[in-house]
Amino acid sequence: MKYNKLGRTDLSVSEICLGTMTWGTQNSEAEAHEQMDYAFDNGINFFDTAELYPTTPPGAETYGDTETIIGTWLQKSGKRQDLILASKIAGSGRSYIRDGRPITRETIREALDASLLRLKTDYLDLYQIHWPNRGTFHFRNSWKFDASKQDREQARTSFLEKLETLGELVKEGKIRAIGLSNESTWGTMRYIDVAEEKGLPRVATLQNEYNLLYRQFDLDLAEMSHHEDVGLLAYSPLAAGLLSGKYQGGARPEGSRGAINQDLGGRLQPRQEPAVKAYLDIAKKHGLDPSQMALAFCLTRPFMASVIIGATTMDQLKTNIAAADVTLSDEVLREIAAVYRDYPMPI
């Protein structure tokens, strides 16, 4: 396992991060604890969660359950000091989370204190804004995103309010570093500019979707990442399981996310079929496990801080973690590049 620095902090994380969003619905507490034990024993020192989790599906009945499960493991294992633990504050839009209020000074403090209580810890290594108040092109919103509808002044002033609050929390010892999620290049740069101007905490990471089927980070975001030292924490590196091949031909394996969330957050639609097949063909031709090939590709990207994996079975977890030992040949990378040219945005 290799380790990378988070931005300009002194936090060093494994290049594979353990994602947690199925714990509490698809996975029991015992199964989640088994995953954490195995991941830690195999070099993963970075766990990522969110107050919203579990998300398969999300709801008022299960809100916060994933953090609670992690908290019982931390209490039982005594390994808190050996981990980099990340969580996120949810934005507006869900009535059961702070009555759907947006992210403000008050809600940041309220959300963080609740997360710390569930996680049974007095600090987080990385605290992230789950999505911006002004909206985002992520979550399959690329096709209808319209920034011209945003309130310009409200968008600008919100950066300072959030950063001032997060800065207070850093001074109080409740968080060590800050990150963003589902953000744009402009949004990330505004956070950086305000932080540098006001002497506030600097964004260390950006957690956005990235996989063979969704590579928007390769462009402006990648340039920003390089020049500003903001690494990508890639979520959904298997495109919610599409790149494993298990949903090909309309299959819905029992117990899978696709059997619960019928369209996998808008990903499971006809346009992805030929692209996924092309990547599966490359893996088959070169004797590679398709999931490991997809994850190993993500690990080759120069802007990658850590790839967030998720699994509902131990076999899946073991396969995904073993991707850290897979090296893709130049031929495989050329063939992947050719498929990307044919299918640049299939989801």
Disulfide bonds with the S-S distance in Angstrom:
none
